[in-house]
Amino acid sequence: MNKLKVGIAGYGIVGKRRHQYIDQHPSLQVSAVCDQTFPQGHTLPGLQCFRSYKELLQCDLDVLFVCLTNNIAAEVTMAGLNKGLHVFCEKPPGMDVEDIRNVIAVEQQHPELKLKYGFNHRYHDSVRETLRIIKSGELGEIINLRGVYGKSRVIPFSGGWRSKRELAGGGILLDQGIHMVDLMRLFCGEFREVKSFISNDFWKHDVEDNAYAIMKDERGRVAMLNSTATQWQHKFNLEISLTQGYIELHGILSGSKSYGEEKIVVGRRDEDSDNGQMESRTIKFLQDNSWRDEINEFADAIVAGKPIVSGTSKDALETMVLVYKIYYNDPVWRERYNINNPEI
């Protein structure tokens, strides 16, 4: 079988990493890339190189990967679908909820095409094992969740666009905290009631550097979240209390390796214990196969005509709605940035 020809729009750190794993799949081959930072006449071995996505889309392609800034992610995703391409888009799906709703309207016009969003945390082995335990019922039902996902700045070493509202749409919550929001949805379902405080008091950018949220789901279960750019030692931590025990996710394997080792601690409630101590076990995960597995699922869905399992446009919409509920439910932040009710 001939390999599917892949174009990558946006060839920065994420685009290059996607390229590495795309070419590892037997059915995919990157043939063209674009990036606005390419100098005129830029060349790469075996690749067509362009400076704009519009030039890229003139190529003979089957699949498009969108690894661009938030302000044009939805625009390029829709352009790819309208060109008859299967599309994989990095999170977030756009600047706001309206962006992803517009994408879904175009997606519905092309039911033969696959659209997937890059929520790669779902593919980490610690998350998969946690989801397995929860679904098995061996520790009972979820009572509550507490999560912290933080790093030490809004602007990463790769560039400063994430601090500019006109390019990013939001700050640390939309950029990184969206992963924690998505995982809480994965484990619990949809959250209907949200209380929040949003702040940019430390870094003083035009986007948030801290988001604090308390959310209640349809069954009355509560999740607490802090998405922060003032966590001087990078942290990923999610604690899940269940009726018969607990699961704690600590660390996440990443390219920067700054979030510590990836592990989960699983404990079972001891009804005879008066001091809350119980037997627990720790499981460590030494490899990050999330990027590979996420791309493999996308490619296999295209080749075999299977539905997208995780990272669907519905997932992207519901996660964006919840992110914007957090923004909206801080009245000061809502008024300052004229944020609309995401459910309307």
Secondary structure, 3 states (H helix, E strand, C coil): CCCEEEEEECCCHHHHHHHHHHCCCCCEEEEEEECCCCCCCCCECCEEEECCHHHHCCCCCCEEEECCCHHHHHHHHHHHHHCCCEEEEECCCCCCHHHHHHHHHHHCCCCCCCEEEECHHHHCHHHHHHHHHHHHCCCCCEEEEEEEEECCCCCCCCCCHHHCHHHHCCCHHHHHHHHHHHHHHHHHCCEEEEEEEEECCCCCCCCCCEEEEEEEECCCCEEEEEEECCCCCCEEEEEEEECCEEEEEECCCCCCCCCCCEEEEEEECCCCCCCCCCCEEEEEECCCCHHHHHHHHHHHHHHHCCCCCCCCHHHHHHHHHHHHHHHHCCHHHHHHCCCCCCCC
